[in-house]
Amino acid sequence: MNNTITARIQTALDRNLYEQFKGILIKYEMLDPTVPPNDLDLMMIYSDYIRLFQTDGMKALVGYVQWSERELTGPEADAFVTIKGTIAHDLGDRNEPCMLPRSSGYLEYYQDAATARAAIRKFPWVKRLHQAHLYTSGNGATDCGMPLLGNNYANLYPMEDWKLCEECHPSSNDDNRDGDVGGQEINSHDPDPSGHNWKPLERLCDDCEKDETDQWGQDDFGPMYVDDFMHMGSFPINNVKGRREIQLYKHIDTRRYLNIDNDGILYKYESDSGEYVQTTPKAAIAAIWR
């Protein structure tokens, strides 16, 4: 029995595509948010769908969601309800060979995870009175719906003077950030902020761009952009090399952290011990997306 299940999963599973599928189910609340996703159950749903509609059928389903997120905009559009209904319909009929999914025909809109993330980039939009928003590339409005009118002062006002829009920057004004994905509490260890130091992140992004052996994981997670992060402060530690200062960068989309010291060493934050532990660049980058 176990061998049959394992073989079925291994032959059906395109890891990159599966992660996109899993991410969609989580995003559109097809899973109980109070229960950790059961990967075995999800893989079985995934492999059922591919067995009937082939890999292109799954790509078409993901492509439908990607197309809908881009096109179903405006005050009259309820993209969330429409997309969720289509996913439920298609997965419900995954064992009915006579039923074509609603998402059939959307294969041309499919983008692999790296391409999709590279295409959907967020940028800061800062108004004259310092109110800071985010907007997605290609959109004519900020994430909260404010039109992109007037001048953008993001490069003129220092970030510490920005007044973050709560809708564009969810959890940004929570002192304890309990709802933040990643759960890293930079205020709980008496950090010593020293301004906005972007150099470690800039060097990391440059190294990723020059990487030809994929030691950074770009084939799985796409390119790294400095503009995709906020600098949240710094944290001093002592290690075998002496006192080090870790720069804390939070991704504007996933709300997870990259922790880099001034020598380019990366760290993961362990919530149980409250310590920063050295990790590999590939593991650190993967943790942003998982």
N, C-alpha and C positions, 0 to 999 in steps of 0.2 A: 504494500500500500504506500509506504513512505517513498519507495523508489519510484513508483508511478507518479506521485505528486511532484517529486523533485524533478523528474525528467520532463514532466509537463511544463513546469515553471521555467526550467532552464531553456527549453526549446522555444517558449513563447516570449521570454522576457528580454526586451531591449531596455536596459537599465535607464538610459536617459529618457526614453519615451515613458517608461513606467513612472518615473519621478514626476514628469509633467502631469500624467494622469492622476497620480496621488495628490499632487498639489492642487489640482482643480477640485477634486472631491472635498478637500479640506477648506479651500477658499469659498466654495459654494455650499458649505454646511450640509454636505451629503453624509457626513459622519458625525457621530455624537461627540461634541467638543469636550465632554467630561471624561471620555474614555480614550486612552492612547490607541491610535490606529493599529489594527491587527494586520500585519503585513501579509500573513498567509491568506487571510480572507480576501484582502485587496488583490493579491496576485491571482487568486482563483477567478475573481470577477474579470480581472484584466485578461487573463489567458482565455477565459470563455469567449470574451468579445473578439479577441484576435483569432481564435479558432474558427469562428463563424464569418467574420468580416475581414480577416487578414490584417496585417500590420498597417496597411494603408487605411483601413477602416478606423483604427484607433487614431492614426494621424489626422484623419478627417474630423473626428470628434474634437481633438485638441485644436485643430485648425478652425473649426466652427466657433469655439470659445474665443480664440484669439481674434477672429474676425468680428464677433459680436461685441467684444470689449472695445474694439476700435470704432465700430460703426453705430452701435446702439447708444447714442448719446442724446442729450437734450432733455428738457423738462418733462416731456411726455413719455420718454423711454424708461422702462424699468428693466434694465439689462439683467439685473440679478435674478429676478423672477423668471424671465424668458430663458436665460441660460440654464438655470436650475431645472426648469421644467423639461427642457430638451435632453439634458443629461439623464434625468430620471426616466424619461421615455425610452431613450436609446439603451440604457443599461437594463431596464426592465424587459426589453425585447431581445436581449442578447442570446437567448436560446430559441428564438423563433426564426428559422431560416427563411420564412416567407415574408418577414417584415424588414423592409429597408429602414435604416436609421434616419431620423430627421437630419442628421449631420452629414448624410451622404452628399457628395458634391463639393465639400469644403476642403478637399485635400490640397488644392492649390494655395490655400491660405495658411497651411501648416508651416510653422517655424520651429526648428529645434531649439532646445532650451538656451543655448549660447546665443543664437541669432535673435531670439525673442527678447532676451535680456539686454542685448546690445541695442536693439531697436527702441526699446522702451526705457529711456533714460529720464531721470528727473533732475530739474535744475532749480536753484533758488530764485525767487522773484521778490524783491524787497521794495516796498513802497517808500514814498518820500518821508512819511512819518515813522519809518523803521519797522512797519509790520511786515513780517517775513512769511512768504508763502512758498509752495512748491508747484511746479508745473511739469507736465509730461511732454517730452519732445513730440512735436506735431500737433499739439492741442493749442487752441486759442484762448484758453482760460486756465486759471490755477486749479489745483485739486479741489478747492472749496467752491469753485464756480466763479470767482472774481475774474473779470476780463483782464487780459494782458494789455492794459492801456497805460500810456505815459512812459516814463523811463524806469529802467531797472537799476536800483542802487546797490545790488548785491556786492559789487566789486568796490564800492565807495564807502560803505558803512562797515565798521568792524563787526564781526559776528556777535561779540558780547553785547552789542547795543541793539541787536535784533529783538523784536517782540514776536515770538513765534505764534503763528496762527494755529490754534488747537486742532482745527479740522485737517489742515495740511500736514501738521506735525503731531500725530496722535501720541499721547503720553508724554509729550515734551515738557509740559508744565506740571507734571506729577512729581512732587518732591521725592516720593519713595519709588516711583516707577514700577509698582507691583505688576501692572499690566503689560509691561514692556517685554517683548520677545527677547529671550536671552538672559533676563534676570540679573544683569550685572549692575550692582549698586556702587557707583563710584563715590558717593558721598559717605558711605558707611565706614570708610577706612581713613578718613582725614587726609584726602589727597592734597597735593600742593600744586594747584594750577599755575602754569607759567606762560599763559598766553596761548595763541593758536600756532602750534608747530606742525606744519604740513610736510616737512622734509622727509621723515621716515615713510609716510604713505606715498609721497611722490616717487621715492626711490623704488618702493615695492611695485608700484604700477608700471614704472619704466622697465623693471626686471621682467615683469609678466609679459609686457609687450614684446620684449626681445627674446623671450623663451621659445626655443624651437623644439625642445624635447618634451614639452608638456609636464615638466616637473611641478608646475604651479596649478595644474588641473583646469586650464582654460578650455580644453575640449569638453569638459563636463559643465563648467560653470560660466564660461564666457570671459571676455576681457574685463579688466579692472579699471575703473575711472575714479580719479580723485573727487570729481564733482558728485559722486554717488554717496559721499560720506560727510558727516558732521564731526567736527573736532569737539569732544566733550570735556576735555581737560587732560590732566596727567596724573601719574601716580608713582611715587618713589618706592623703589625696592632695593634690597641689598642682596647681591649674589657673589659668586666666586670672583667676579671681576670688579667687585666693589659696588658702590652706590650707582644705581641706574634709574632713569626716569622713563616710565612707559607712557607713550602717548595713546589716548583712548579715542578711537574713531568709531562712530555708530553709523551703520548703513541706513539711508533715508527710507528704504523700502522695507527691508526685512527686520529692521530695528536691532540687529545683532552687531556685535563689536569685533573690530580688529584691534589688537593690542600690540604695539610695536615700540621697542626702545630705540634710542638714538643710534644704536649700532645695527639696526635692522633685524634684531632678534624678535621673534613673535612669541606671544604668550596666550594661554587660555586661562580664563577665570574659573576657578573651582568654587562654586557657591557653598559647598559643605564646609570647606576649610577657610574660605575667604581669601585664598592665596592665588597669585598669578604663577602659573607653571609654564616653563618653556615648551613650545610645541613646534612642529614643522610648518613651513609656509603653506604647503598643500592642505594640511589638516586645518590650519587656521582659516584659509579661504573657504574650504568646504563647510566649515562650521557656520559661516555667514548664511549659507543657503539651506542648511538642513535643520 
